[in-house]
Amino acid sequence: MSVGPSGRIVVEVEPELKRELHSALVKDGQTLKDWFVKRAEEYVREGQQLNFFDNLPPAKQAQDRAG
């Protein structure tokens, strides 16, 4: 997928998923753009936070996350 300089993001999904997503968003009074921007900002913020488990071996990470 190419990444250009514009602010445009194009994602192709199955038509049924698109209909279901739009339907759910309408029920919540949200637009797809508003929903996406909110989720994208949360994702970026979470990726910038330090993770206590990052320095543990993968098996220990899974064990500690499971409780």
Residue frames as a rotation matrix with the C-alpha (Angstrom) as fourth column:
MET 1
0.592 0.806 0.000 0.00
0.806 -0.592 0.000 0.00
0.000 0.000 -1.000 0.00
SER 2
-0.265 -0.702 0.661 1.42
0.656 -0.634 -0.409 3.35
0.706 0.325 0.629 -0.95
VAL 3
0.250 0.245 -0.937 1.75
0.867 -0.487 0.104 6.21
-0.431 -0.838 -0.334 1.50
GLY 4
-0.023 -0.185 0.983 1.36
0.758 -0.644 -0.103 9.63
0.652 0.743 0.155 -0.07
PRO 5
-0.889 -0.458 -0.006 1.61
0.371 -0.711 -0.597 13.16
0.269 -0.533 0.802 1.30
SER 6
-0.319 0.840 0.440 -2.14
-0.352 -0.536 0.768 13.82
0.880 0.090 0.466 1.44
GLY 7
-0.669 0.165 0.724 -4.31
-0.728 0.052 -0.684 13.36
-0.150 -0.985 0.085 4.52
ARG 8
0.313 0.857 -0.409 -6.33
-0.927 0.369 0.064 10.72
0.205 0.359 0.910 2.75
ILE 9
-0.708 -0.420 0.568 -6.48
-0.535 0.844 -0.043 7.07
-0.461 -0.334 -0.822 3.90
VAL 10
0.139 0.729 -0.670 -8.08
-0.947 0.295 0.124 4.44
0.288 0.617 0.732 1.68
VAL 11
-0.757 -0.283 0.589 -8.90
-0.492 0.840 -0.228 0.99
-0.431 -0.462 -0.775 3.04
GLU 12
-0.272 0.661 -0.699 -10.77
-0.732 0.330 0.596 -1.67
0.625 0.674 0.394 1.13
VAL 13
-0.770 0.127 0.626 -13.02
-0.442 0.603 -0.665 -3.92
-0.461 -0.788 -0.408 3.23
GLU 14
-0.810 0.552 0.195 -15.77
0.582 0.717 0.384 -6.39
0.072 0.424 -0.903 2.54
PRO 15
-0.582 0.636 0.506 -19.07
-0.145 -0.694 0.706 -4.66
0.800 0.337 0.496 1.65
GLU 16
0.369 0.754 -0.544 -20.93
0.433 0.378 0.818 -6.42
0.823 -0.537 -0.187 4.49
LEU 17
-0.134 -0.507 -0.852 -18.43
0.990 -0.107 -0.092 -5.19
-0.045 -0.855 0.516 7.09
LYS 18
-0.930 -0.198 0.310 -18.71
0.256 -0.954 0.157 -1.68
0.264 0.225 0.938 5.67
ARG 19
-0.142 0.964 0.227 -22.52
-0.071 -0.238 0.969 -1.75
0.987 0.122 0.103 5.98
GLU 20
0.444 0.305 -0.843 -22.39
0.722 0.435 0.538 -3.13
0.530 -0.847 -0.027 9.53
LEU 21
-0.495 -0.711 -0.499 -19.81
0.866 -0.446 -0.224 -0.58
-0.063 -0.543 0.837 10.62
HIS 22
-0.847 0.225 0.481 -21.74
-0.021 -0.919 0.393 2.36
0.531 0.323 0.784 9.18
SER 23
0.160 0.973 -0.167 -24.95
0.127 0.148 0.981 1.06
0.979 -0.178 -0.100 10.76
ALA 24
0.257 -0.140 -0.956 -23.34
0.938 0.272 0.213 0.73
0.230 -0.952 0.201 14.19
LEU 25
-0.774 -0.619 -0.132 -21.78
0.633 -0.760 -0.147 4.19
-0.009 -0.197 0.980 13.93
VAL 26
-0.510 0.681 0.525 -25.09
-0.080 -0.646 0.759 5.80
0.856 0.345 0.384 12.95
LYS 27
0.438 0.692 -0.574 -26.70
0.489 0.352 0.798 4.24
0.754 -0.631 -0.184 16.03
ASP 28
0.088 -0.520 -0.849 -23.95
0.978 -0.116 0.173 5.82
-0.188 -0.846 0.499 18.14
GLY 29
0.916 0.344 -0.205 -24.28
0.296 -0.927 -0.232 9.17
-0.270 0.152 -0.951 16.36
GLN 30
0.097 -0.961 -0.258 -20.75
-0.088 -0.266 0.960 9.02
-0.991 -0.070 -0.111 14.96
THR 31
0.780 -0.009 -0.625 -19.27
-0.625 -0.062 -0.779 9.40
-0.032 0.998 -0.054 11.52
LEU 32
0.849 -0.527 -0.038 -16.71
0.507 0.833 -0.223 6.96
0.149 0.170 0.974 10.18
LYS 33
0.166 -0.821 0.547 -14.14
0.181 -0.520 -0.835 9.75
0.969 0.237 0.063 10.08
ASP 34
0.296 -0.007 0.955 -14.74
-0.814 -0.525 0.248 10.76
0.500 -0.851 -0.161 13.72
TRP 35
0.945 0.107 0.309 -14.58
-0.259 0.822 0.508 7.13
-0.199 -0.560 0.804 14.85
PHE 36
0.695 -0.717 0.056 -11.42
0.589 0.523 -0.615 6.42
0.412 0.460 0.786 12.88
VAL 37
0.119 -0.668 0.734 -9.59
-0.167 -0.742 -0.649 9.56
0.979 -0.045 -0.200 14.02
LYS 38
0.528 0.138 0.838 -10.43
-0.831 -0.118 0.543 8.83
0.174 -0.983 0.052 17.67
ARG 39
0.960 -0.142 0.243 -9.22
0.073 0.959 0.273 5.22
-0.272 -0.244 0.931 17.40
ALA 40
0.535 -0.805 0.256 -6.10
0.512 0.068 -0.857 6.21
0.672 0.589 0.448 15.45
GLU 41
0.183 -0.442 0.878 -5.16
-0.552 -0.785 -0.280 8.84
0.813 -0.433 -0.388 18.06
GLU 42
0.733 0.130 0.668 -5.67
-0.656 0.395 0.643 6.29
-0.181 -0.909 0.375 20.87
TYR 43
0.918 -0.383 0.101 -3.55
0.396 0.880 -0.261 3.74
0.011 0.279 0.960 19.03
VAL 44
0.302 -0.838 0.456 -0.72
0.219 -0.404 -0.888 6.19
0.928 0.368 0.061 18.47
ARG 45
0.298 -0.141 0.944 -0.81
-0.816 -0.551 0.175 7.37
0.495 -0.823 -0.279 22.10
GLU 46
0.894 0.087 0.439 -0.72
-0.336 0.779 0.530 3.78
-0.296 -0.621 0.726 23.40
GLY 47
0.762 -0.639 0.102 2.24
0.548 0.554 -0.626 3.01
0.344 0.533 0.773 21.17
GLN 48
0.147 -0.711 0.687 4.14
-0.117 -0.702 -0.702 5.93
0.982 0.023 -0.186 22.66
GLN 49
0.650 0.131 0.749 3.60
-0.742 -0.106 0.662 4.82
0.166 -0.986 0.028 26.26
LEU 50
-0.526 -0.850 -0.037 6.26
-0.789 0.504 -0.351 2.75
0.317 -0.155 -0.936 27.93
ASN 51
0.592 0.691 -0.415 5.22
-0.499 0.718 0.485 -0.83
0.633 -0.080 0.770 28.42
PHE 52
0.331 -0.419 0.846 6.36
-0.882 0.182 0.435 -2.56
-0.337 -0.889 -0.309 31.60
PHE 53
0.646 0.044 0.762 6.43
-0.022 0.999 -0.039 -5.90
-0.763 0.008 0.646 29.75
ASP 54
0.888 -0.235 -0.394 8.62
-0.442 -0.211 -0.872 -4.76
0.122 0.949 -0.291 26.80
ASN 55
-0.003 -1.000 0.020 11.89
-0.952 -0.003 -0.307 -5.95
0.307 -0.020 -0.951 28.38
LEU 56
0.029 0.075 0.997 10.62
-0.610 0.792 -0.042 -9.39
-0.792 -0.606 0.069 29.40
PRO 57
-0.953 -0.301 0.040 11.10
-0.173 0.645 0.744 -12.53
-0.249 0.702 -0.667 27.26
PRO 58
-0.539 0.789 -0.295 7.97
-0.626 -0.140 0.767 -13.32
0.564 0.598 0.569 25.16
ALA 59
-0.250 0.461 -0.851 6.95
0.413 0.846 0.337 -16.34
0.875 -0.268 -0.402 27.28
LYS 60
-0.681 -0.050 -0.731 7.19
0.722 -0.217 -0.657 -14.27
-0.126 -0.975 0.184 30.47
GLN 61
-0.915 0.393 -0.087 5.20
-0.403 -0.894 0.194 -11.42
-0.001 0.213 0.977 28.84
ALA 62
-0.303 0.839 -0.451 2.34
-0.310 0.361 0.880 -13.80
0.901 0.407 0.151 28.03
GLN 63
-0.280 0.144 -0.949 2.45
0.755 0.643 -0.125 -15.36
0.593 -0.752 -0.289 31.51
ASP 64
-0.852 -0.103 -0.513 2.44
0.446 -0.656 -0.609 -11.97
-0.274 -0.748 0.605 33.28
ARG 65
-0.796 0.598 -0.091 -0.37
-0.562 -0.676 0.477 -10.60
0.224 0.431 0.874 31.12
ALA 66
-0.238 0.719 -0.653 -2.50
0.038 0.679 0.734 -13.67
0.971 0.149 -0.189 31.81
GLY 67
0.492 0.399 0.774 -2.25
-0.691 -0.363 0.626 -12.96
0.530 -0.842 0.097 35.53
